[in-house]
């Protein structure tokens, strides 16, 4: 299982599944990250936190913990 946290810099991935529950999962979905959405990984900070991505035409910064909940495929 590959997560968004594992995705390399400048890679394009597709969301397979969202893990987690409750408010955290809802917040991720409210950002536009849903099953089937394409995410472009722009930058990853040196220690892996945060991850800068482009989703649906806008830029987001995600914490390492949140990126780990997003299962993706290349």
Buried (B, 14 or more C-beta within 10 A) or exposed (E): EEBBBBBEEEBEBEBBEBEBEEEBBEEBEEBEBEEEBEBBBBEBEEEEBBBBBBBEEEEBBBEBEBBBBBBBEE
